[in-house]
Amino acid sequence: MRDLKKIHERAIKIIELAEKEKWSEEELLTTIDLLHLQNQNNLFLTVNDEKKYE
């Protein structure tokens, strides 16, 4: 759950920066896509207290 919280906090910071710097919608979506790809291999599902990697 900590990993998911870190990803969420990073996403919020990116959105705040995008608003401050007046990024275009395309720039913001590209950045979010890259963040998703970066974290895709780090996300996991916990089943019966056992980590199951997606």
HTML snippet that shows the backbone in 3Dmol.js (N, CA, C, O; Angstrom):
<script src="https://3Dmol.org/build/3Dmol-min.js"></script>
<div id="view" style="width:600px;height:400px;position:relative"></div>
<script>
const pdb = `
ATOM      1  N   MET A   1       0.827  -1.188   0.000  1.00  0.00           N
ATOM      2  CA  MET A   1       0.000   0.000   0.000  1.00  0.00           C
ATOM      3  C   MET A   1       0.873   1.254   0.000  1.00  0.00           C
ATOM      4  O   MET A   1       0.486   2.286  -0.548  1.00  0.00           O
ATOM      5  N   ARG A   2       2.048   1.160   0.615  1.00  0.00           N
ATOM      6  CA  ARG A   2       2.961   2.313   0.628  1.00  0.00           C
ATOM      7  C   ARG A   2       3.366   2.715  -0.781  1.00  0.00           C
ATOM      8  O   ARG A   2       3.436   3.901  -1.102  1.00  0.00           O
ATOM      9  N   ASP A   3       3.632   1.714  -1.621  1.00  0.00           N
ATOM     10  CA  ASP A   3       4.034   2.006  -2.999  1.00  0.00           C
ATOM     11  C   ASP A   3       2.940   2.773  -3.728  1.00  0.00           C
ATOM     12  O   ASP A   3       3.217   3.733  -4.447  1.00  0.00           O
ATOM     13  N   LEU A   4       1.705   2.348  -3.542  1.00  0.00           N
ATOM     14  CA  LEU A   4       0.581   3.019  -4.185  1.00  0.00           C
ATOM     15  C   LEU A   4       0.443   4.448  -3.672  1.00  0.00           C
ATOM     16  O   LEU A   4       0.147   5.361  -4.442  1.00  0.00           O
ATOM     17  N   LYS A   5       0.656   4.639  -2.384  1.00  0.00           N
ATOM     18  CA  LYS A   5       0.579   5.983  -1.802  1.00  0.00           C
ATOM     19  C   LYS A   5       1.680   6.876  -2.381  1.00  0.00           C
ATOM     20  O   LYS A   5       1.432   8.045  -2.675  1.00  0.00           O
ATOM     21  N   LYS A   6       2.892   6.339  -2.547  1.00  0.00           N
ATOM     22  CA  LYS A   6       3.994   7.109  -3.136  1.00  0.00           C
ATOM     23  C   LYS A   6       3.675   7.505  -4.572  1.00  0.00           C
ATOM     24  O   LYS A   6       3.943   8.634  -4.984  1.00  0.00           O
ATOM     25  N   ILE A   7       3.106   6.580  -5.326  1.00  0.00           N
ATOM     26  CA  ILE A   7       2.736   6.864  -6.712  1.00  0.00           C
ATOM     27  C   ILE A   7       1.684   7.961  -6.752  1.00  0.00           C
ATOM     28  O   ILE A   7       1.759   8.873  -7.575  1.00  0.00           O
ATOM     29  N   HIS A   8       0.709   7.870  -5.864  1.00  0.00           N
ATOM     30  CA  HIS A   8      -0.351   8.878  -5.799  1.00  0.00           C
ATOM     31  C   HIS A   8       0.235  10.250  -5.454  1.00  0.00           C
ATOM     32  O   HIS A   8      -0.120  11.250  -6.078  1.00  0.00           O
ATOM     33  N   GLU A   9       1.121  10.298  -4.473  1.00  0.00           N
ATOM     34  CA  GLU A   9       1.746  11.568  -4.080  1.00  0.00           C
ATOM     35  C   GLU A   9       2.553  12.154  -5.233  1.00  0.00           C
ATOM     36  O   GLU A   9       2.530  13.366  -5.451  1.00  0.00           O
ATOM     37  N   ARG A  10       3.261  11.312  -5.968  1.00  0.00           N
ATOM     38  CA  ARG A  10       4.042  11.774  -7.114  1.00  0.00           C
ATOM     39  C   ARG A  10       3.117  12.327  -8.199  1.00  0.00           C
ATOM     40  O   ARG A  10       3.416  13.352  -8.812  1.00  0.00           O
ATOM     41  N   ALA A  11       2.010  11.655  -8.429  1.00  0.00           N
ATOM     42  CA  ALA A  11       1.051  12.119  -9.440  1.00  0.00           C
ATOM     43  C   ALA A  11       0.480  13.483  -9.063  1.00  0.00           C
ATOM     44  O   ALA A  11       0.327  14.348  -9.926  1.00  0.00           O
ATOM     45  N   ILE A  12       0.163  13.684  -7.785  1.00  0.00           N
ATOM     46  CA  ILE A  12      -0.353  14.976  -7.317  1.00  0.00           C
ATOM     47  C   ILE A  12       0.689  16.067  -7.555  1.00  0.00           C
ATOM     48  O   ILE A  12       0.346  17.158  -8.010  1.00  0.00           O
ATOM     49  N   LYS A  13       1.950  15.787  -7.253  1.00  0.00           N
ATOM     50  CA  LYS A  13       3.017  16.770  -7.474  1.00  0.00           C
ATOM     51  C   LYS A  13       3.149  17.116  -8.952  1.00  0.00           C
ATOM     52  O   LYS A  13       3.366  18.276  -9.304  1.00  0.00           O
ATOM     53  N   ILE A  14       3.020  16.124  -9.806  1.00  0.00           N
ATOM     54  CA  ILE A  14       3.103  16.366 -11.249  1.00  0.00           C
ATOM     55  C   ILE A  14       1.956  17.261 -11.701  1.00  0.00           C
ATOM     56  O   ILE A  14       2.163  18.189 -12.483  1.00  0.00           O
ATOM     57  N   ILE A  15       0.754  16.989 -11.216  1.00  0.00           N
ATOM     58  CA  ILE A  15      -0.402  17.811 -11.587  1.00  0.00           C
ATOM     59  C   ILE A  15      -0.220  19.241 -11.098  1.00  0.00           C
ATOM     60  O   ILE A  15      -0.525  20.189 -11.822  1.00  0.00           O
ATOM     61  N   GLU A  16       0.278  19.404  -9.867  1.00  0.00           N
ATOM     62  CA  GLU A  16       0.522  20.752  -9.338  1.00  0.00           C
ATOM     63  C   GLU A  16       1.561  21.486 -10.185  1.00  0.00           C
ATOM     64  O   GLU A  16       1.392  22.668 -10.483  1.00  0.00           O
ATOM     65  N   LEU A  17       2.625  20.798 -10.570  1.00  0.00           N
ATOM     66  CA  LEU A  17       3.646  21.408 -11.417  1.00  0.00           C
ATOM     67  C   LEU A  17       3.067  21.782 -12.780  1.00  0.00           C
ATOM     68  O   LEU A  17       3.355  22.852 -13.315  1.00  0.00           O
ATOM     69  N   ALA A  18       2.257  20.897 -13.329  1.00  0.00           N
ATOM     70  CA  ALA A  18       1.640  21.159 -14.634  1.00  0.00           C
ATOM     71  C   ALA A  18       0.764  22.408 -14.582  1.00  0.00           C
ATOM     72  O   ALA A  18       0.766  23.211 -15.515  1.00  0.00           O
ATOM     73  N   GLU A  19       0.020  22.569 -13.496  1.00  0.00           N
ATOM     74  CA  GLU A  19      -0.821  23.759 -13.347  1.00  0.00           C
ATOM     75  C   GLU A  19       0.035  25.009 -13.206  1.00  0.00           C
ATOM     76  O   GLU A  19      -0.255  26.040 -13.813  1.00  0.00           O
ATOM     77  N   LYS A  20       1.083  24.916 -12.406  1.00  0.00           N
ATOM     78  CA  LYS A  20       1.965  26.065 -12.169  1.00  0.00           C
ATOM     79  C   LYS A  20       2.675  26.490 -13.453  1.00  0.00           C
ATOM     80  O   LYS A  20       2.775  27.681 -13.750  1.00  0.00           O
ATOM     81  N   GLU A  21       3.165  25.516 -14.206  1.00  0.00           N
ATOM     82  CA  GLU A  21       3.931  25.793 -15.420  1.00  0.00           C
ATOM     83  C   GLU A  21       3.049  25.922 -16.663  1.00  0.00           C
ATOM     84  O   GLU A  21       3.543  26.170 -17.763  1.00  0.00           O
ATOM     85  N   LYS A  22       1.743  25.752 -16.475  1.00  0.00           N
ATOM     86  CA  LYS A  22       0.771  25.859 -17.576  1.00  0.00           C
ATOM     87  C   LYS A  22       1.096  24.906 -18.731  1.00  0.00           C
ATOM     88  O   LYS A  22       1.178  25.302 -19.894  1.00  0.00           O
ATOM     89  N   TRP A  23       1.278  23.626 -18.359  1.00  0.00           N
ATOM     90  CA  TRP A  23       1.520  22.608 -19.367  1.00  0.00           C
ATOM     91  C   TRP A  23       0.284  22.451 -20.241  1.00  0.00           C
ATOM     92  O   TRP A  23      -0.837  22.724 -19.811  1.00  0.00           O
ATOM     93  N   SER A  24       0.504  22.012 -21.460  1.00  0.00           N
ATOM     94  CA  SER A  24      -0.625  21.681 -22.329  1.00  0.00           C
ATOM     95  C   SER A  24      -1.208  20.344 -21.857  1.00  0.00           C
ATOM     96  O   SER A  24      -0.568  19.594 -21.120  1.00  0.00           O
ATOM     97  N   GLU A  25      -2.419  20.073 -22.295  1.00  0.00           N
ATOM     98  CA  GLU A  25      -3.050  18.807 -21.938  1.00  0.00           C
ATOM     99  C   GLU A  25      -2.212  17.636 -22.457  1.00  0.00           C
ATOM    100  O   GLU A  25      -2.084  16.609 -21.790  1.00  0.00           O
ATOM    101  N   GLU A  26      -1.649  17.800 -23.642  1.00  0.00           N
ATOM    102  CA  GLU A  26      -0.818  16.746 -24.230  1.00  0.00           C
ATOM    103  C   GLU A  26       0.420  16.473 -23.374  1.00  0.00           C
ATOM    104  O   GLU A  26       0.784  15.317 -23.160  1.00  0.00           O
ATOM    105  N   GLU A  27       1.067  17.530 -22.885  1.00  0.00           N
ATOM    106  CA  GLU A  27       2.256  17.355 -22.034  1.00  0.00           C
ATOM    107  C   GLU A  27       1.898  16.632 -20.741  1.00  0.00           C
ATOM    108  O   GLU A  27       2.632  15.753 -20.290  1.00  0.00           O
ATOM    109  N   LEU A  28       0.770  17.005 -20.150  1.00  0.00           N
ATOM    110  CA  LEU A  28       0.348  16.367 -18.905  1.00  0.00           C
ATOM    111  C   LEU A  28       0.020  14.895 -19.135  1.00  0.00           C
ATOM    112  O   LEU A  28       0.448  14.037 -18.364  1.00  0.00           O
ATOM    113  N   LEU A  29      -0.728  14.602 -20.179  1.00  0.00           N
ATOM    114  CA  LEU A  29      -1.089  13.208 -20.460  1.00  0.00           C
ATOM    115  C   LEU A  29       0.134  12.356 -20.779  1.00  0.00           C
ATOM    116  O   LEU A  29       0.208  11.198 -20.366  1.00  0.00           O
ATOM    117  N   THR A  30       1.083  12.913 -21.503  1.00  0.00           N
ATOM    118  CA  THR A  30       2.318  12.189 -21.814  1.00  0.00           C
ATOM    119  C   THR A  30       3.089  11.874 -20.538  1.00  0.00           C
ATOM    120  O   THR A  30       3.604  10.768 -20.374  1.00  0.00           O
ATOM    121  N   THR A  31       3.167  12.845 -19.642  1.00  0.00           N
ATOM    122  CA  THR A  31       3.872  12.644 -18.377  1.00  0.00           C
ATOM    123  C   THR A  31       3.180  11.587 -17.529  1.00  0.00           C
ATOM    124  O   THR A  31       3.839  10.739 -16.927  1.00  0.00           O
ATOM    125  N   ILE A  32       1.856  11.636 -17.479  1.00  0.00           N
ATOM    126  CA  ILE A  32       1.104  10.638 -16.715  1.00  0.00           C
ATOM    127  C   ILE A  32       1.305   9.253 -17.326  1.00  0.00           C
ATOM    128  O   ILE A  32       1.472   8.275 -16.598  1.00  0.00           O
ATOM    129  N   ASP A  33       1.292   9.162 -18.651  1.00  0.00           N
ATOM    130  CA  ASP A  33       1.540   7.875 -19.316  1.00  0.00           C
ATOM    131  C   ASP A  33       2.918   7.327 -18.959  1.00  0.00           C
ATOM    132  O   ASP A  33       3.067   6.136 -18.687  1.00  0.00           O
ATOM    133  N   LEU A  34       3.920   8.195 -18.959  1.00  0.00           N
ATOM    134  CA  LEU A  34       5.278   7.763 -18.614  1.00  0.00           C
ATOM    135  C   LEU A  34       5.363   7.313 -17.160  1.00  0.00           C
ATOM    136  O   LEU A  34       6.035   6.329 -16.853  1.00  0.00           O
ATOM    137  N   LEU A  35       4.688   8.025 -16.269  1.00  0.00           N
ATOM    138  CA  LEU A  35       4.658   7.624 -14.861  1.00  0.00           C
ATOM    139  C   LEU A  35       4.012   6.251 -14.724  1.00  0.00           C
ATOM    140  O   LEU A  35       4.496   5.401 -13.976  1.00  0.00           O
ATOM    141  N   HIS A  36       2.928   6.041 -15.442  1.00  0.00           N
ATOM    142  CA  HIS A  36       2.245   4.748 -15.405  1.00  0.00           C
ATOM    143  C   HIS A  36       3.168   3.629 -15.888  1.00  0.00           C
ATOM    144  O   HIS A  36       3.257   2.576 -15.255  1.00  0.00           O
ATOM    145  N   LEU A  37       3.846   3.856 -16.998  1.00  0.00           N
ATOM    146  CA  LEU A  37       4.762   2.839 -17.527  1.00  0.00           C
ATOM    147  C   LEU A  37       5.911   2.569 -16.567  1.00  0.00           C
ATOM    148  O   LEU A  37       6.340   1.427 -16.400  1.00  0.00           O
ATOM    149  N   GLN A  38       6.406   3.634 -15.935  1.00  0.00           N
ATOM    150  CA  GLN A  38       7.513   3.487 -14.994  1.00  0.00           C
ATOM    151  C   GLN A  38       7.098   2.628 -13.808  1.00  0.00           C
ATOM    152  O   GLN A  38       7.896   1.839 -13.303  1.00  0.00           O
ATOM    153  N   ASN A  39       5.865   2.775 -13.364  1.00  0.00           N
ATOM    154  CA  ASN A  39       5.407   2.088 -12.162  1.00  0.00           C
ATOM    155  C   ASN A  39       4.662   0.794 -12.447  1.00  0.00           C
ATOM    156  O   ASN A  39       4.315   0.062 -11.520  1.00  0.00           O
ATOM    157  N   GLN A  40       4.416   0.507 -13.707  1.00  0.00           N
ATOM    158  CA  GLN A  40       3.636  -0.665 -14.076  1.00  0.00           C
ATOM    159  C   GLN A  40       4.225  -1.946 -13.493  1.00  0.00           C
ATOM    160  O   GLN A  40       3.474  -2.807 -13.034  1.00  0.00           O
ATOM    161  N   ASN A  41       5.513  -2.090 -13.499  1.00  0.00           N
ATOM    162  CA  ASN A  41       6.147  -3.309 -12.993  1.00  0.00           C
ATOM    163  C   ASN A  41       6.280  -3.309 -11.482  1.00  0.00           C
ATOM    164  O   ASN A  41       6.645  -4.326 -10.893  1.00  0.00           O
ATOM    165  N   ASN A  42       5.986  -2.174 -10.842  1.00  0.00           N
ATOM    166  CA  ASN A  42       6.129  -2.085  -9.397  1.00  0.00           C
ATOM    167  C   ASN A  42       4.818  -2.297  -8.658  1.00  0.00           C
ATOM    168  O   ASN A  42       4.816  -2.452  -7.437  1.00  0.00           O
ATOM    169  N   LEU A  43       3.704  -2.305  -9.381  1.00  0.00           N
ATOM    170  CA  LEU A  43       2.414  -2.476  -8.736  1.00  0.00           C
ATOM    171  C   LEU A  43       2.180  -3.953  -8.446  1.00  0.00           C
ATOM    172  O   LEU A  43       2.592  -4.821  -9.214  1.00  0.00           O
ATOM    173  N   PHE A  44       1.523  -4.221  -7.344  1.00  0.00           N
ATOM    174  CA  PHE A  44       1.236  -5.600  -6.997  1.00  0.00           C
ATOM    175  C   PHE A  44      -0.121  -5.688  -6.321  1.00  0.00           C
ATOM    176  O   PHE A  44      -0.679  -4.691  -5.864  1.00  0.00           O
ATOM    177  N   LEU A  45      -0.617  -6.865  -6.273  1.00  0.00           N
ATOM    178  CA  LEU A  45      -1.890  -7.149  -5.656  1.00  0.00           C
ATOM    179  C   LEU A  45      -1.601  -8.037  -4.455  1.00  0.00           C
ATOM    180  O   LEU A  45      -0.812  -8.977  -4.556  1.00  0.00           O
ATOM    181  N   THR A  46      -2.222  -7.754  -3.333  1.00  0.00           N
ATOM    182  CA  THR A  46      -2.029  -8.590  -2.157  1.00  0.00           C
ATOM    183  C   THR A  46      -3.253  -9.488  -1.992  1.00  0.00           C
ATOM    184  O   THR A  46      -4.383  -9.009  -1.891  1.00  0.00           O
ATOM    185  N   VAL A  47      -3.008 -10.793  -1.967  1.00  0.00           N
ATOM    186  CA  VAL A  47      -4.075 -11.766  -1.789  1.00  0.00           C
ATOM    187  C   VAL A  47      -3.680 -12.648  -0.623  1.00  0.00           C
ATOM    188  O   VAL A  47      -2.627 -13.285  -0.647  1.00  0.00           O
ATOM    189  N   ASN A  48      -4.526 -12.687   0.403  1.00  0.00           N
ATOM    190  CA  ASN A  48      -4.245 -13.480   1.603  1.00  0.00           C
ATOM    191  C   ASN A  48      -2.858 -13.174   2.155  1.00  0.00           C
ATOM    192  O   ASN A  48      -2.080 -14.080   2.453  1.00  0.00           O
ATOM    193  N   ASP A  49      -2.563 -11.893   2.285  1.00  0.00           N
ATOM    194  CA  ASP A  49      -1.284 -11.408   2.814  1.00  0.00           C
ATOM    195  C   ASP A  49      -0.079 -11.848   1.984  1.00  0.00           C
ATOM    196  O   ASP A  49       1.046 -11.848   2.483  1.00  0.00           O
ATOM    197  N   GLU A  50      -0.299 -12.214   0.751  1.00  0.00           N
ATOM    198  CA  GLU A  50       0.781 -12.637  -0.132  1.00  0.00           C
ATOM    199  C   GLU A  50       0.803 -11.713  -1.344  1.00  0.00           C
ATOM    200  O   GLU A  50      -0.227 -11.499  -1.983  1.00  0.00           O
ATOM    201  N   LYS A  51       1.970 -11.168  -1.659  1.00  0.00           N
ATOM    202  CA  LYS A  51       2.072 -10.253  -2.792  1.00  0.00           C
ATOM    203  C   LYS A  51       2.006 -11.027  -4.099  1.00  0.00           C
ATOM    204  O   LYS A  51       2.739 -11.993  -4.308  1.00  0.00           O
ATOM    205  N   LYS A  52       1.121 -10.586  -4.963  1.00  0.00           N
ATOM    206  CA  LYS A  52       0.966 -11.172  -6.294  1.00  0.00           C
ATOM    207  C   LYS A  52       1.294 -10.081  -7.291  1.00  0.00           C
ATOM    208  O   LYS A  52       0.559  -9.100  -7.408  1.00  0.00           O
ATOM    209  N   TYR A  53       2.380 -10.241  -8.003  1.00  0.00           N
ATOM    210  CA  TYR A  53       2.794  -9.224  -8.963  1.00  0.00           C
ATOM    211  C   TYR A  53       1.984  -9.350 -10.237  1.00  0.00           C
ATOM    212  O   TYR A  53       1.688 -10.451 -10.702  1.00  0.00           O
ATOM    213  N   GLU A  54       1.631  -8.197 -10.793  1.00  0.00           N
ATOM    214  CA  GLU A  54       0.853  -8.176 -12.031  1.00  0.00           C
ATOM    215  C   GLU A  54       1.780  -8.109 -13.211  1.00  0.00           C
ATOM    216  O   GLU A  54       1.324  -8.082 -14.354  1.00  0.00           O
TER     217      GLU A  54
END
`;
const viewer = $3Dmol.createViewer("view");
viewer.addModel(pdb, "pdb");
viewer.setStyle({}, {cartoon: {color: "spectrum"}});
viewer.zoomTo();
viewer.render();
</script>
